[in-house]
Amino acid sequence: LETLAPICRLSVLERLPLAGDYPDPACEYILPQQDYVFITATTLINKTLPRLLELSRQAYVVLVGPSTPLTPVLFKYGVDMLAGTAVVDRPRVWRLMQEGDQQQFFQSGGRMVKITAEDWREHFQVENCSVVRLAK
């Protein structure tokens, strides 16, 4: 946020707002006026994402955070970019999760990634796809 503040008018919406933030109900008035909207993937958990996407139709929308599902399905609902975490070392991540060491997961077991709707259409377009994984 500190990087963006000097170059744009920044509006931060929070459920528990800090100084300078707006309370989340202000999204009804603020989001329709934005050019770019960054939404945390926590909105999937608290079930607010559909309404936030509806209010952000005119904006470039980025769904961000380690819990962001990296699925192209979200592009159909108005998300333009997914920015989340991909596992790069499965055995290590599994061990770290069992130990409850989330910090190490982000430092060495996962990698921050992004994919745009445009990237997906250009490089990964698949009409019908099924994945079946059989247990060993």
Secondary structure, DSSP 8 states (H G I E B T S, - for coil): -TTTTTTS----EESS--TT-EEGGGHHHHGGG-SEEEEETHHHHTT-HHHHHHHTTTSEEEEESTT----GGGGGGT--EEEEEEES-HHHHHHHHHHT-HHHIIIIIEEEEEEEHHHHHHH---SS--------
